[in-house]
Amino acid sequence: MAESGRQVLALYKALLRESRKFTSYGYREYALRRVRDGFKAAKNLTEEDQQREIQVAKESLEIIKRQVVVGQLYRSPTLIIED
């Protein structure tokens, strides 16, 4: 169980780290909010449902990584709110 907790924490940190790499302010804030809210909601699930959510989170991590690369290729100017 402790090893599983470490894996979940590592996945959570990886999702947050990758989400912070979005160049677009809107995408970055949305992704960070979704990651935090998703993990808070999954805290009260059964063990089986948690395993399913962990798999979804791993797939989401791969999607975020790809989208960050695409976002860096088509960079938009920074917003005033970002300063």
PyMOL commands that place a pseudoatom at each C-alpha (Angstrom):
pseudoatom trace, name=CA, resn=MET, resi=1, chain=A, elem=C, hetatm=0, pos=[0.000, 0.000, 0.000]
pseudoatom trace, name=CA, resn=ALA, resi=2, chain=A, elem=C, hetatm=0, pos=[2.821, 2.411, 0.828]
pseudoatom trace, name=CA, resn=GLU, resi=3, chain=A, elem=C, hetatm=0, pos=[4.477, 1.687, -2.518]
pseudoatom trace, name=CA, resn=SER, resi=4, chain=A, elem=C, hetatm=0, pos=[1.183, 2.376, -4.261]
pseudoatom trace, name=CA, resn=GLY, resi=5, chain=A, elem=C, hetatm=0, pos=[0.944, 5.671, -2.392]
pseudoatom trace, name=CA, resn=ARG, resi=6, chain=A, elem=C, hetatm=0, pos=[4.428, 6.614, -3.572]
pseudoatom trace, name=CA, resn=GLN, resi=7, chain=A, elem=C, hetatm=0, pos=[3.500, 5.816, -7.151]
pseudoatom trace, name=CA, resn=VAL, resi=8, chain=A, elem=C, hetatm=0, pos=[0.366, 7.931, -6.918]
pseudoatom trace, name=CA, resn=LEU, resi=9, chain=A, elem=C, hetatm=0, pos=[2.330, 10.821, -5.418]
pseudoatom trace, name=CA, resn=ALA, resi=10, chain=A, elem=C, hetatm=0, pos=[4.969, 10.534, -8.150]
pseudoatom trace, name=CA, resn=LEU, resi=11, chain=A, elem=C, hetatm=0, pos=[2.227, 10.525, -10.803]
pseudoatom trace, name=CA, resn=TYR, resi=12, chain=A, elem=C, hetatm=0, pos=[0.581, 13.567, -9.212]
pseudoatom trace, name=CA, resn=LYS, resi=13, chain=A, elem=C, hetatm=0, pos=[3.867, 15.477, -9.163]
pseudoatom trace, name=CA, resn=ALA, resi=14, chain=A, elem=C, hetatm=0, pos=[4.629, 14.491, -12.760]
pseudoatom trace, name=CA, resn=LEU, resi=15, chain=A, elem=C, hetatm=0, pos=[1.217, 15.710, -13.906]
pseudoatom trace, name=CA, resn=LEU, resi=16, chain=A, elem=C, hetatm=0, pos=[1.685, 19.026, -12.110]
pseudoatom trace, name=CA, resn=ARG, resi=17, chain=A, elem=C, hetatm=0, pos=[5.217, 19.440, -13.465]
pseudoatom trace, name=CA, resn=GLU, resi=18, chain=A, elem=C, hetatm=0, pos=[4.138, 18.787, -17.050]
pseudoatom trace, name=CA, resn=SER, resi=19, chain=A, elem=C, hetatm=0, pos=[1.055, 20.990, -16.712]
pseudoatom trace, name=CA, resn=ARG, resi=20, chain=A, elem=C, hetatm=0, pos=[3.244, 23.921, -15.664]
pseudoatom trace, name=CA, resn=LYS, resi=21, chain=A, elem=C, hetatm=0, pos=[5.092, 23.650, -18.985]
pseudoatom trace, name=CA, resn=PHE, resi=22, chain=A, elem=C, hetatm=0, pos=[2.095, 24.808, -21.048]
pseudoatom trace, name=CA, resn=THR, resi=23, chain=A, elem=C, hetatm=0, pos=[3.006, 28.100, -22.697]
pseudoatom trace, name=CA, resn=SER, resi=24, chain=A, elem=C, hetatm=0, pos=[-0.606, 29.273, -22.829]
pseudoatom trace, name=CA, resn=TYR, resi=25, chain=A, elem=C, hetatm=0, pos=[-1.846, 30.723, -19.539]
pseudoatom trace, name=CA, resn=GLY, resi=26, chain=A, elem=C, hetatm=0, pos=[-5.380, 29.402, -20.028]
pseudoatom trace, name=CA, resn=TYR, resi=27, chain=A, elem=C, hetatm=0, pos=[-4.298, 25.840, -20.805]
pseudoatom trace, name=CA, resn=ARG, resi=28, chain=A, elem=C, hetatm=0, pos=[-1.763, 25.867, -17.978]
pseudoatom trace, name=CA, resn=GLU, resi=29, chain=A, elem=C, hetatm=0, pos=[-4.251, 26.993, -15.327]
pseudoatom trace, name=CA, resn=TYR, resi=30, chain=A, elem=C, hetatm=0, pos=[-6.952, 24.642, -16.618]
pseudoatom trace, name=CA, resn=ALA, resi=31, chain=A, elem=C, hetatm=0, pos=[-4.603, 21.644, -16.573]
pseudoatom trace, name=CA, resn=LEU, resi=32, chain=A, elem=C, hetatm=0, pos=[-3.332, 22.422, -13.064]
pseudoatom trace, name=CA, resn=ARG, resi=33, chain=A, elem=C, hetatm=0, pos=[-6.880, 22.833, -11.768]
pseudoatom trace, name=CA, resn=ARG, resi=34, chain=A, elem=C, hetatm=0, pos=[-8.018, 19.572, -13.394]
pseudoatom trace, name=CA, resn=VAL, resi=35, chain=A, elem=C, hetatm=0, pos=[-5.079, 17.626, -11.954]
pseudoatom trace, name=CA, resn=ARG, resi=36, chain=A, elem=C, hetatm=0, pos=[-5.670, 18.927, -8.425]
pseudoatom trace, name=CA, resn=ASP, resi=37, chain=A, elem=C, hetatm=0, pos=[-9.437, 18.428, -8.566]
pseudoatom trace, name=CA, resn=GLY, resi=38, chain=A, elem=C, hetatm=0, pos=[-9.099, 14.969, -10.095]
pseudoatom trace, name=CA, resn=PHE, resi=39, chain=A, elem=C, hetatm=0, pos=[-6.788, 13.719, -7.373]
pseudoatom trace, name=CA, resn=LYS, resi=40, chain=A, elem=C, hetatm=0, pos=[-8.953, 15.219, -4.625]
pseudoatom trace, name=CA, resn=ALA, resi=41, chain=A, elem=C, hetatm=0, pos=[-12.020, 13.463, -6.038]
pseudoatom trace, name=CA, resn=ALA, resi=42, chain=A, elem=C, hetatm=0, pos=[-10.181, 10.142, -6.423]
pseudoatom trace, name=CA, resn=LYS, resi=43, chain=A, elem=C, hetatm=0, pos=[-9.118, 10.143, -2.780]
pseudoatom trace, name=CA, resn=ASN, resi=44, chain=A, elem=C, hetatm=0, pos=[-12.479, 8.764, -1.649]
pseudoatom trace, name=CA, resn=LEU, resi=45, chain=A, elem=C, hetatm=0, pos=[-12.849, 6.050, -4.311]
pseudoatom trace, name=CA, resn=THR, resi=46, chain=A, elem=C, hetatm=0, pos=[-12.653, 2.309, -3.775]
pseudoatom trace, name=CA, resn=GLU, resi=47, chain=A, elem=C, hetatm=0, pos=[-9.384, 0.499, -4.475]
pseudoatom trace, name=CA, resn=GLU, resi=48, chain=A, elem=C, hetatm=0, pos=[-10.636, -0.831, -7.810]
pseudoatom trace, name=CA, resn=ASP, resi=49, chain=A, elem=C, hetatm=0, pos=[-11.861, 2.582, -8.940]
pseudoatom trace, name=CA, resn=GLN, resi=50, chain=A, elem=C, hetatm=0, pos=[-8.591, 4.158, -7.819]
pseudoatom trace, name=CA, resn=GLN, resi=51, chain=A, elem=C, hetatm=0, pos=[-6.633, 1.732, -10.018]
pseudoatom trace, name=CA, resn=ARG, resi=52, chain=A, elem=C, hetatm=0, pos=[-8.808, 2.698, -12.967]
pseudoatom trace, name=CA, resn=GLU, resi=53, chain=A, elem=C, hetatm=0, pos=[-8.264, 6.400, -12.249]
pseudoatom trace, name=CA, resn=ILE, resi=54, chain=A, elem=C, hetatm=0, pos=[-4.498, 5.863, -11.983]
pseudoatom trace, name=CA, resn=GLN, resi=55, chain=A, elem=C, hetatm=0, pos=[-4.523, 4.358, -15.469]
pseudoatom trace, name=CA, resn=VAL, resi=56, chain=A, elem=C, hetatm=0, pos=[-6.516, 7.346, -16.760]
pseudoatom trace, name=CA, resn=ALA, resi=57, chain=A, elem=C, hetatm=0, pos=[-4.032, 9.699, -15.087]
pseudoatom trace, name=CA, resn=LYS, resi=58, chain=A, elem=C, hetatm=0, pos=[-1.094, 7.927, -16.770]
pseudoatom trace, name=CA, resn=GLU, resi=59, chain=A, elem=C, hetatm=0, pos=[-2.776, 8.302, -20.147]
pseudoatom trace, name=CA, resn=SER, resi=60, chain=A, elem=C, hetatm=0, pos=[-3.476, 11.958, -19.377]
pseudoatom trace, name=CA, resn=LEU, resi=61, chain=A, elem=C, hetatm=0, pos=[0.188, 12.499, -18.550]
pseudoatom trace, name=CA, resn=GLU, resi=62, chain=A, elem=C, hetatm=0, pos=[1.169, 11.258, -22.005]
pseudoatom trace, name=CA, resn=ILE, resi=63, chain=A, elem=C, hetatm=0, pos=[-1.437, 13.522, -23.613]
pseudoatom trace, name=CA, resn=ILE, resi=64, chain=A, elem=C, hetatm=0, pos=[-0.193, 16.532, -21.657]
pseudoatom trace, name=CA, resn=LYS, resi=65, chain=A, elem=C, hetatm=0, pos=[3.394, 15.816, -22.694]
pseudoatom trace, name=CA, resn=ARG, resi=66, chain=A, elem=C, hetatm=0, pos=[2.387, 15.762, -26.368]
pseudoatom trace, name=CA, resn=GLN, resi=67, chain=A, elem=C, hetatm=0, pos=[0.287, 18.908, -26.055]
pseudoatom trace, name=CA, resn=VAL, resi=68, chain=A, elem=C, hetatm=0, pos=[3.119, 20.788, -24.356]
pseudoatom trace, name=CA, resn=VAL, resi=69, chain=A, elem=C, hetatm=0, pos=[5.375, 20.024, -27.321]
pseudoatom trace, name=CA, resn=VAL, resi=70, chain=A, elem=C, hetatm=0, pos=[2.714, 21.189, -29.779]
pseudoatom trace, name=CA, resn=GLY, resi=71, chain=A, elem=C, hetatm=0, pos=[2.122, 24.319, -27.703]
pseudoatom trace, name=CA, resn=GLN, resi=72, chain=A, elem=C, hetatm=0, pos=[5.814, 25.137, -27.787]
pseudoatom trace, name=CA, resn=LEU, resi=73, chain=A, elem=C, hetatm=0, pos=[5.849, 24.819, -31.566]
pseudoatom trace, name=CA, resn=TYR, resi=74, chain=A, elem=C, hetatm=0, pos=[2.966, 27.279, -31.943]
pseudoatom trace, name=CA, resn=ARG, resi=75, chain=A, elem=C, hetatm=0, pos=[3.766, 29.700, -29.153]
pseudoatom trace, name=CA, resn=SER, resi=76, chain=A, elem=C, hetatm=0, pos=[1.493, 32.702, -28.648]
pseudoatom trace, name=CA, resn=PRO, resi=77, chain=A, elem=C, hetatm=0, pos=[2.486, 35.992, -27.021]
pseudoatom trace, name=CA, resn=THR, resi=78, chain=A, elem=C, hetatm=0, pos=[2.308, 36.129, -23.224]
pseudoatom trace, name=CA, resn=LEU, resi=79, chain=A, elem=C, hetatm=0, pos=[-0.638, 37.783, -21.553]
pseudoatom trace, name=CA, resn=ILE, resi=80, chain=A, elem=C, hetatm=0, pos=[-0.448, 40.772, -19.230]
pseudoatom trace, name=CA, resn=ILE, resi=81, chain=A, elem=C, hetatm=0, pos=[-1.836, 38.634, -16.401]
pseudoatom trace, name=CA, resn=GLU, resi=82, chain=A, elem=C, hetatm=0, pos=[1.227, 36.356, -16.608]
pseudoatom trace, name=CA, resn=ASP, resi=83, chain=A, elem=C, hetatm=0, pos=[3.662, 39.095, -15.597]
for i in range(1, 83): cmd.bond("trace and resi %d" % i, "trace and resi %d" % (i + 1))
show_as sticks, trace
zoom trace
